[in-house]
Amino acid sequence: MPETPDRAASGSPAPEPVLVPASDAPNAKPARASLKEETNKNFVRRLVMTGLTTQAGTYAIAIIAMIVAAAGSALTAWVMEGIVDAMSDTENRQRVLYVAIAVAAIFTVKGIATYVQTVFMTRAGNRLVAMLQMKFYDRLLAQSVSFFNVNESSNLLLHTTRSAQNARQMIDLVVTSFVRDLLTLIGLIFVMFWQQPLLTLVSLVGGPIVLLGVRTILKKVRTIVEKETASLTEIVKVTQETAKGFQIIKLFGLEPQMSRHMDGAVRQVEKRSNAVARLNAITSPLIETLSGLVIAAVVLISAIDFVDGQPTTPGQLMSFITALLMAYEPAKRLTRMRVRIEGLIVPLRMMFDLIDQPLTVEDPADARALPAGPGAVEMKDVRFGYRDKTPVLDGIDLTFPAGQTTALVGASGSGKSTILNLLMRLYDPTGGVVSVDGVDLRDVTAKSLHQRLSYVGQDTFLFSTTVMNNLRLARPDASEEDVIAAAKEANAHDFITALPQGYYTEVGENGAFLSGGQRQRLAIARAFLRGGSILLLDEATSALDATSERLIKEALARISQNTTTIVIAHRLSTVMEADQIHVIDAGRVVQSGSPQNLLLRPGPFRALYDQQFGGIAQGQG
């Protein structure tokens, strides 16, 4: 990404990290695994607290319901003593009735609590997913073009869907584990200890062994999930490329290669998902085996009546055994929780790393609206490089007079489109100043600048909606008459009215139902409708036939009379009416002047003209 100049950086502080601790920033590299585990705990804690605070009321109801359900589980084990003793006491039938009523009440309340817990946890989780998806998307909208140059769309799409769902699953997992399962386990252990203290201590000896085994499993899960996430991203990427490049795939017979590519990615995900499943499943036999050994020990000790040297009633023993058996499920869920969290946290942390990436182009805190003016544009000693910092513009000086048409010509890669990108403030220069009417663009809001601009690029993007909606993007409050007038100026009205539903015809994904020339004319119509005081044209007529190009050039001549127009074109026939031309080479201005003056003297422009028009300029020179 390009470096932000000191002057701009001082105007706006770096955004604070969202949820992720400072030590967990994307560039941070903990020296020890224990530090990474600690920051993972902090990340989970902050994520859970964020979810609980944003949905406090909903989660509060769910947590209360969990507490009631946990109490119901403990009471279920407790009441077993009364059931057994009451059934053994054949002379007191009234006691059996009381116990039956208690059992019915416990299970009814527990069932209602479970229902309430499920409904409110689902509601809070769905809201959290929606909030997180919008937070991620809004952050994407705030980023500059450089962010999307280094982050593939497939990766962003995966995080918008899968990672956001992971946040919900993680909070649900942590809340239910630490509220319902933990409280249930504590309640059942209390019942066990109350009924049989010594047997309870015997039952707990397997705990440390389970924790040690889970700790070993976690290290393997983390590595596998990181690779699985990369493979999932590759699947999305291949699917996107297939949809966008299907014509090339068919033309060059790339179906076997694409199928092999997808098959490799799918198999990697399958393999790693199976590996995670195996590691996750290991916890079950681990707990099963230890539980079986513990229960066997309890049976043996009970059989010899070695319980504090005191006799045990059948009801007490049954209550203890019931609590022990019921404790198995919450103990298993708590044990597996760590493994499941590890599987969820890897893509989720990647998502928040993207959210926390600083904005490379950002309005300063004291930014003001760009004042109204004639639209004179100037670049003074501007330097700029993209991701690898290789200079694309090297101390360039340019002036674009207000109300005049200025053309930029030169070989591909000379820096012409980069100049337009800086004028649109899609990037900030690494040095120098870009100004409009004498105002540095870094001192004004990007929104106020963009309201002054109309732009038509080489690649026309259209949204999957109607022609009318695509044109109105330039000015949402435009009337239908305004839209039609702009389309006529761009020589687009005739082909639009010939469409099945006219201006209300769906254009398909990125204008798939239109030809390249038609899409380009819609983009030009959109620029006309925008009506900005500065018009930027980057190969705007490249996709038009000769007749349409002539009509568009006539329209551009009319609209540019009171507009600062900056034109980029490889075909010199489209710039011969410009007021002045700048020839760009390797990020520098090598020649400037009017078309007529440039043709009268040897130089780069005359050489380009001779190349395109067969040496006509030599006779004029």
C-alpha positions in Angstrom: 0.0 0.0 0.0 1.2 3.5 -0.6 2.5 5.3 2.4 0.4 8.2 3.7 2.3 11.4 3.8 3.2 12.8 7.2 1.0 15.8 6.7 -2.1 13.7 6.2 -1.2 11.3 8.9 -1.0 14.1 11.4 -4.5 15.2 10.6 -6.2 12.0 11.7 -5.2 9.6 14.4 -5.0 5.9 13.6 -8.3 4.1 14.4 -8.4 2.1 17.6 -8.5 -1.7 17.2 -11.9 -3.2 17.2 -12.2 -6.2 19.6 -8.6 -7.3 18.9 -6.0 -6.4 21.6 -3.1 -4.2 20.5 -0.7 -7.0 20.9 -2.8 -9.0 18.4 -2.4 -6.5 15.5 -1.8 -8.0 12.1 1.9 -7.3 12.2 2.5 -8.5 15.8 4.5 -11.7 16.1 4.4 -13.1 19.6 7.7 -14.8 20.5 6.1 -17.7 22.5 3.1 -19.9 22.0 1.8 -19.1 25.5 1.6 -15.4 24.5 -0.6 -16.3 21.5 -2.8 -18.5 23.6 -3.2 -15.6 26.1 -4.1 -13.2 23.4 -6.6 -15.7 22.0 -8.3 -15.7 25.4 -8.4 -11.9 25.4 -9.9 -12.0 21.9 -12.6 -14.4 22.9 -13.3 -12.4 26.1 -13.6 -9.1 24.3 -15.8 -10.7 21.6 -18.1 -12.2 24.1 -18.3 -9.0 26.1 -19.1 -7.0 23.0 -21.9 -9.4 22.1 -23.3 -9.3 25.6 -23.2 -5.5 25.8 -24.8 -4.9 22.4 -27.6 -7.4 23.1 -27.6 -7.1 26.9 -31.4 -7.4 27.4 -31.8 -10.4 25.1 -28.8 -12.3 26.5 -29.9 -11.5 30.0 -33.2 -13.3 29.5 -31.4 -16.2 27.9 -28.9 -16.4 30.7 -31.6 -16.4 33.3 -33.3 -19.2 31.5 -30.1 -21.1 31.4 -29.7 -20.7 35.2 -33.2 -22.0 35.7 -32.4 -25.0 33.4 -29.2 -25.7 35.2 -31.0 -25.6 38.6 -33.6 -28.0 37.1 -30.9 -30.5 36.2 -29.4 -30.4 39.7 -32.9 -30.8 41.2 -33.6 -33.7 38.9 -30.7 -35.6 40.5 -31.6 -34.5 44.0 -35.2 -35.6 43.7 -34.1 -39.1 42.9 -33.4 -39.7 46.6 -37.0 -38.8 47.4 -38.3 -41.0 44.6 -36.4 -44.1 45.7 -37.1 -43.6 49.4 -40.7 -42.8 48.7 -41.2 -46.0 46.6 -39.5 -48.0 49.4 -41.8 -46.6 52.0 -45.0 -48.5 51.2 -46.8 -47.2 54.2 -46.6 -43.4 53.3 -48.4 -43.0 49.9 -48.8 -39.3 50.4 -45.1 -38.9 50.2 -45.1 -40.5 46.8 -47.7 -37.9 45.6 -45.6 -35.0 46.8 -42.5 -36.4 45.0 -44.5 -37.0 41.8 -45.7 -33.4 41.8 -42.2 -32.1 42.4 -40.8 -34.2 39.5 -43.5 -32.8 37.2 -42.9 -29.3 38.3 -39.1 -29.6 37.8 -39.3 -31.0 34.3 -42.0 -28.5 33.2 -40.0 -25.5 34.4 -36.9 -26.9 32.9 -38.6 -27.4 29.5 -39.9 -23.8 29.5 -36.5 -22.5 30.5 -34.9 -24.4 27.7 -37.3 -23.1 25.1 -36.8 -19.5 26.3 -33.0 -20.0 26.2 -33.1 -21.3 22.7 -35.3 -18.6 21.3 -33.5 -15.6 22.9 -30.0 -17.0 22.2 -31.0 -17.4 18.5 -32.4 -13.9 18.3 -29.4 -12.3 19.9 -27.1 -14.4 17.7 -28.8 -13.4 14.5 -28.6 -9.7 15.5 -25.0 -10.0 16.3 -24.2 -11.6 12.9 -26.1 -8.8 11.1 -24.2 -6.1 13.1 -20.9 -7.8 12.5 -21.5 -8.2 8.8 -22.5 -4.5 8.5 -19.5 -3.4 10.5 -17.2 -5.4 8.2 -18.9 -4.1 5.1 -18.9 -0.5 6.3 -15.2 -0.8 7.0 -14.7 -2.1 3.5 -16.5 0.9 2.1 -14.2 3.2 4.1 -11.1 1.6 2.7 -9.1 3.0 -0.3 -8.5 1.2 -3.6 -5.1 0.0 -2.3 -6.9 -2.2 0.2 -8.7 -4.1 -2.5 -5.6 -4.4 -4.5 -4.0 -6.5 -1.8 -7.1 -8.4 -0.5 -8.8 -10.7 -2.9 -12.6 -10.5 -3.1 -12.9 -14.2 -2.4 -11.2 -13.7 0.9 -13.5 -10.8 1.8 -16.6 -12.7 0.7 -15.6 -15.7 2.9 -15.2 -13.4 6.0 -18.5 -11.6 5.4 -20.4 -14.9 5.5 -18.5 -17.7 7.3 -16.5 -15.6 9.8 -19.5 -13.5 10.9 -21.4 -16.8 11.6 -18.4 -18.0 13.6 -18.8 -15.0 15.9 -22.3 -16.1 16.7 -21.3 -19.7 17.2 -18.5 -18.7 19.5 -20.6 -16.5 21.7 -23.3 -19.1 21.9 -20.7 -21.7 22.8 -19.1 -19.6 25.5 -22.3 -18.4 27.0 -24.0 -21.8 27.1 -20.9 -23.5 28.3 -20.0 -21.1 31.1 -23.6 -20.5 32.2 -25.8 -23.6 31.4 -23.1 -26.4 31.3 -20.8 -25.0 34.1 -23.7 -24.2 36.4 -25.3 -27.6 35.7 -22.0 -29.3 36.4 -21.5 -27.4 39.6 -25.0 -28.1 40.8 -24.7 -31.8 40.1 -21.3 -32.0 41.8 -22.9 -30.3 44.8 -25.6 -33.0 44.9 -22.9 -35.6 44.6 -20.8 -34.2 47.3 -23.8 -33.7 49.6 -24.8 -37.4 49.1 -21.4 -39.0 49.0 -18.4 -36.8 49.6 -15.7 -39.6 49.3 -17.2 -41.0 46.1 -17.3 -37.4 44.7 -13.6 -37.0 45.2 -13.0 -40.3 43.5 -15.1 -39.2 40.6 -13.0 -36.0 40.0 -9.6 -37.7 39.7 -10.0 -38.0 35.9 -10.4 -34.2 35.4 -6.7 -33.3 35.1 -6.0 -36.1 32.7 -8.8 -34.8 30.4 -7.5 -31.3 30.5 -4.0 -32.4 29.6 -5.3 -34.4 26.6 -7.4 -31.4 25.4 -4.4 -29.1 25.6 -2.5 -31.4 23.2 -5.4 -31.5 20.8 -5.7 -27.7 20.6 -2.3 -27.2 19.2 -3.0 -29.5 16.3 -6.5 -28.0 15.6 -5.2 -24.5 15.3 -2.7 -25.4 12.5 -5.3 -27.5 10.6 -8.0 -24.8 10.7 -5.7 -22.1 9.4 -5.0 -24.3 6.4 -8.7 -25.2 6.0 -9.6 -21.5 5.9 -7.1 -20.9 3.1 -8.6 -23.8 1.1 -12.1 -22.5 1.6 -10.9 -19.1 0.2 -9.5 -20.9 -2.8 -12.8 -22.6 -3.5 -14.6 -19.2 -3.5 -11.9 -17.7 -5.6 -12.1 -20.5 -8.3 -15.9 -20.2 -8.4 -15.7 -16.4 -8.9 -13.1 -16.7 -11.6 -15.2 -19.4 -13.3 -18.3 -17.1 -13.3 -16.3 -14.0 -14.6 -14.0 -15.8 -17.0 -16.3 -18.4 -18.4 -16.0 -17.2 -22.0 -12.2 -17.6 -21.8 -12.5 -21.0 -20.1 -14.7 -22.3 -22.9 -12.7 -20.6 -25.7 -9.4 -22.1 -24.5 -10.8 -25.4 -23.3 -9.8 -24.8 -19.7 -12.5 -27.0 -18.2 -10.1 -29.8 -17.2 -7.6 -27.5 -15.6 -10.3 -25.6 -13.7 -11.9 -28.8 -12.6 -8.6 -30.1 -11.3 -7.9 -26.8 -9.5 -11.3 -27.0 -7.8 -11.0 -30.7 -7.0 -7.6 -30.0 -5.3 -9.1 -27.2 -3.1 -12.2 -29.2 -2.3 -10.2 -32.3 -1.3 -7.9 -30.1 0.9 -11.0 -28.8 2.7 -12.4 -32.3 3.0 -9.1 -33.7 4.3 -8.7 -31.0 6.9 -12.3 -31.0 8.0 -12.0 -34.8 8.6 -8.8 -34.1 10.6 -10.5 -31.6 12.8 -13.5 -33.9 13.2 -11.1 -36.7 14.3 -9.4 -34.5 16.8 -12.8 -33.2 18.1 -14.0 -36.8 18.4 -11.0 -37.9 20.4 -12.5 -36.0 23.4 -15.5 -38.3 23.5 -13.7 -41.7 23.9 -11.3 -39.9 26.3 -14.1 -38.9 28.6 -16.0 -42.1 28.0 -13.1 -44.2 29.1 -12.3 -42.1 32.2 -16.0 -42.0 33.1 -16.3 -45.7 32.8 -13.3 -46.2 35.1 -14.7 -43.7 37.6 -18.1 -45.3 37.7 -16.5 -48.7 38.1 -14.5 -47.4 41.1 -17.7 -45.9 42.6 -19.6 -49.2 42.2 -16.7 -51.1 43.9 -16.5 -48.6 46.8 -20.3 -48.5 47.2 -20.4 -52.3 47.2 -18.0 -52.6 50.2 -20.0 -49.8 52.0 -16.8 -47.8 52.4 -18.4 -44.3 52.6 -17.1 -42.5 55.6 -17.9 -45.6 57.7 -21.6 -44.7 57.6 -24.5 -46.6 56.1 -26.0 -45.3 52.9 -29.7 -45.3 52.0 -30.7 -46.5 48.6 -32.1 -43.1 47.8 -28.8 -41.3 48.6 -26.9 -43.8 46.4 -29.4 -43.4 43.6 -29.3 -39.6 43.8 -25.5 -39.7 43.7 -25.4 -42.1 40.7 -28.0 -40.0 38.9 -26.0 -36.9 39.4 -22.8 -38.6 38.3 -24.4 -39.9 35.1 -26.1 -36.5 34.4 -22.8 -34.7 34.9 -21.3 -36.6 32.0 -22.9 -34.6 29.2 -22.1 -31.0 30.5 -18.6 -32.2 31.4 -18.1 -33.5 27.8 -19.5 -30.3 26.3 -17.1 -28.2 28.5 -14.2 -30.3 27.5 -15.0 -30.1 23.8 -15.6 -26.3 24.0 -11.9 -25.5 23.8 -11.5 -27.6 20.7 -14.5 -26.0 19.0 -13.4 -22.5 19.9 -10.0 -23.1 18.4 -11.8 -24.1 15.1 -13.9 -21.0 15.1 -11.3 -18.4 16.2 -8.9 -18.7 13.3 -11.1 -17.3 10.5 -12.7 -14.9 13.0 -9.4 -13.4 13.9 -8.5 -13.0 10.3 -11.7 -11.1 9.8 -10.9 -8.7 12.6 -7.4 -8.3 11.3 -8.9 -6.9 8.1 -11.3 -4.7 10.0 -8.4 -3.3 12.0 -6.2 -2.4 9.0 -5.7 1.3 9.1 -7.3 3.5 6.4 -4.7 4.6 3.9 -6.9 7.4 2.6 -8.9 9.1 5.4 -10.5 12.5 5.9 -8.6 14.4 8.6 -10.5 15.4 11.8 -10.8 19.0 10.7 -11.6 18.3 7.0 -13.9 20.8 5.4 -16.1 20.7 2.3 -14.4 21.6 -1.0 -15.5 25.2 -1.7 -17.3 26.0 -4.9 -15.0 27.2 -7.6 -14.1 27.1 -11.3 -12.4 23.7 -11.0 -8.7 24.5 -11.7 -6.6 21.4 -10.9 -2.9 21.5 -10.1 -0.2 19.0 -9.2 3.0 20.2 -7.6 6.1 17.9 -7.3 3.8 14.9 -6.9 5.4 11.6 -6.2 3.7 8.3 -5.8 4.3 4.5 -5.8 2.0 1.5 -5.3 2.5 -1.5 -3.1 6.2 -2.1 -3.9 7.0 1.6 -3.6 8.4 1.7 -7.1 7.9 5.3 -8.3 5.1 5.6 -10.7 5.0 9.4 -10.6 8.4 11.0 -9.9 8.1 14.7 -9.0 5.4 15.5 -11.6 4.1 19.1 -12.1 0.8 19.6 -14.0 -1.8 22.3 -14.5 -5.3 21.7 -15.7 -6.9 25.2 -16.3 -10.5 25.6 -15.3 -13.0 25.3 -18.1 -10.5 23.9 -20.6 -9.8 20.4 -22.0 -6.5 18.9 -21.2 -5.3 15.6 -22.6 -2.8 13.1 -21.2 -1.1 10.9 -23.7 1.7 8.4 -23.5 2.6 4.7 -23.5 0.8 2.3 -21.3 2.2 2.3 -17.8 3.5 5.8 -18.1 1.3 7.0 -15.2 -1.7 8.6 -16.9 -4.4 6.6 -15.0 -2.4 7.1 -11.8 -2.8 10.9 -12.2 -6.6 10.5 -12.4 -6.6 8.2 -9.4 -4.8 10.9 -7.4 -7.2 13.6 -8.6 -10.1 11.4 -7.5 -8.2 10.8 -4.2 -8.5 7.1 -4.5 -4.9 7.3 -3.2 -2.9 10.0 -1.5 0.5 11.0 -3.0 3.6 10.0 -1.1 4.9 13.5 -1.8 3.8 16.8 -3.2 0.4 18.4 -3.4 -2.7 17.8 -5.5 -5.2 20.7 -5.3 -8.4 21.9 -6.8 -8.8 25.7 -6.9 -5.8 26.0 -4.7 -7.1 23.7 -2.0 -5.1 20.6 -1.0 -7.3 17.6 -1.5 -6.1 16.2 1.8 -7.7 19.1 3.6 -11.3 18.5 2.3 -13.8 15.7 2.7 -13.7 13.0 0.0 -17.4 13.3 -0.4 -17.3 17.0 -1.3 -14.5 16.3 -3.8 -16.4 13.4 -5.5 -19.5 15.6 -5.8 -17.5 17.9 -8.1 -16.3 15.0 -10.3 -17.7 13.2 -13.3 -15.8 10.1 -14.4 -15.9 7.6 -17.2 -13.2 4.9 -17.1 -12.0 2.1 -19.5 -13.9 -0.6 -17.6 -17.6 0.2 -17.1 -19.2 -1.3 -14.1 -23.0 -1.6 -14.0 -25.0 -2.9 -11.0 -27.4 -5.8 -11.5 -30.5 -3.6 -11.8 -32.4 -1.6 -14.4 -30.9 0.9 -16.8 -32.8 3.7 -15.0 -31.4 2.8 -11.6 -27.8 2.5 -13.0 -28.0 6.0 -14.5 -29.6 7.5 -11.4 -26.6 6.4 -9.3 -25.0 9.6 -10.6 -27.8 11.8 -9.2 -30.4 9.9 -7.1 -32.8 12.9 -7.2 -32.8 13.2 -11.0 -36.1 13.1 -12.7 -36.9 10.7 -15.5 -36.6 13.5 -18.0 -33.1 14.4 -16.7 -32.0 10.8 -17.1 -33.4 10.6 -20.7 -31.7 13.9 -21.6 -28.3 12.6 -20.3 -28.8 9.4 -22.3 -29.5 11.4 -25.5 -26.3 13.4 -25.0 -24.4 10.2 -24.7 -26.0 8.7 -27.8 -27.5 6.0 -25.6 -31.3 6.8 -25.9 -32.0 4.9 -29.1 -30.6 1.6 -28.0 -32.1 1.9 -24.5 -35.6 2.4 -26.0 -35.1 -0.6 -28.2 -34.6 -2.8 -25.1 -37.5 -5.0 -24.0 -38.6 -2.7 -21.1 -36.7 0.4 -22.2 -35.2 2.3 -19.3 -36.5 -0.3 -16.9 -34.8 -3.3 -18.5 -32.6 -5.3 -16.2 -29.0 -5.2 -17.4 -27.8 -8.4 -15.7 -24.6 -8.9 -13.6 -22.2 -6.1 -14.6 -24.3 -5.3 -17.6 -24.1 -8.9 -19.0 -27.1 -8.3 -21.3 -25.5 -5.3 -23.0 -22.6 -5.0 -25.5 -19.3 -3.3 -24.5 -20.2 -0.2 -26.5 -23.6 0.1 -24.9 -22.2 -0.2 -21.4 -19.7 2.5 -22.2 -22.4 4.9 -23.5 -24.3 4.3 -20.3 -21.2 5.2 -18.3 -20.9 8.4 -20.3 -24.6 9.2 -19.8 -24.0 8.7 -16.1 -21.2 11.3 -16.2 -23.4 13.8 -18.0 -26.1 13.3 -15.4 -23.6 13.8 -12.6 -22.9 17.3 -14.0 -19.6 17.7 -12.1 -17.4 20.8 -12.7 -14.5 18.5 -13.4 -14.9 15.8 -16.0 -12.4 12.8 -16.1 -12.3 10.6 -19.1 -10.1 7.6 -19.1 -10.3 6.0 -22.6 -14.0 6.9 -22.5 -14.6 6.3 -26.2 -12.4 3.2 -26.6 -15.4 0.8 -26.9 -17.4 2.8 -29.4 -17.6 2.5 -33.2 -16.6 5.4 -35.5 -20.2 6.8 -35.7 -20.8 6.7 -32.0 -17.4 8.1 -31.3 -18.2 11.1 -33.5 -21.5 11.7 -31.8 -19.9 11.4 -28.4 -17.1 13.8 -29.3 -19.7 16.3 -30.3 -21.5 15.9 -27.0 -18.2 16.1 -25.1 -17.4 19.3 -26.9 -20.7 20.8 -25.7 -20.5 19.7 -22.1 -16.8 20.7 -21.7 -17.4 24.3 -22.6 -17.7 25.3 -19.0 -16.1 22.2 -17.5 -12.5 21.3 -16.6 -12.0 18.2 -18.7 -9.1 15.8 -18.4 -8.9 13.2 -21.1 -6.7 10.1 -21.3 -6.6 8.5 -24.8 -4.3 6.3 -26.8 -6.0 7.2 -30.0 -4.8 10.7 -30.8 -7.9 11.4 -32.9 -9.9 11.8 -29.7 -7.6 14.5 -28.2 -6.8 16.7 -31.2 -9.5 19.2 -30.1 -8.0 19.6 -26.6 -6.8 23.0 -25.5 -3.5 21.5 -24.3 -1.8 18.1 -24.3 0.7 16.7 -21.8 2.9 13.8 -22.9 3.7 11.5 -20.0 6.6 9.1 -19.9 7.9 7.1 -16.9 6.0 9.3 -14.5 7.2 12.6 -15.8 5.9 15.3 -18.2 8.2 15.2 -21.2 6.3 17.5 -23.5 3.4 20.0 -23.3 1.5 22.3 -25.6 -1.5 22.7 -27.9 -2.0 19.9 -30.5 -1.0 22.2 -33.3 2.2 23.4 -31.6 3.2 19.9 -30.7 2.9 18.8 -34.3 5.1 21.6 -35.5 8.2 20.4 -33.7 9.9 17.0 -33.4 9.2 15.1 -30.1 7.3 12.3 -28.5 3.9 13.6 -29.5 4.8 14.0 -33.2 6.3 10.5 -33.1 3.1 9.1 -31.8 1.1 11.0 -34.3 3.3 9.8 -37.2 3.0 6.2 -35.9 -0.8 6.3 -35.9 -1.4 8.4 -39.0 1.3 7.1 -41.3 3.7 10.1 -41.2 1.2 12.8 -42.0 2.7 15.1 -39.4 6.1 15.0 -41.1 4.7 16.8 -44.1 3.2 19.4 -41.7 6.5 19.8 -39.8 
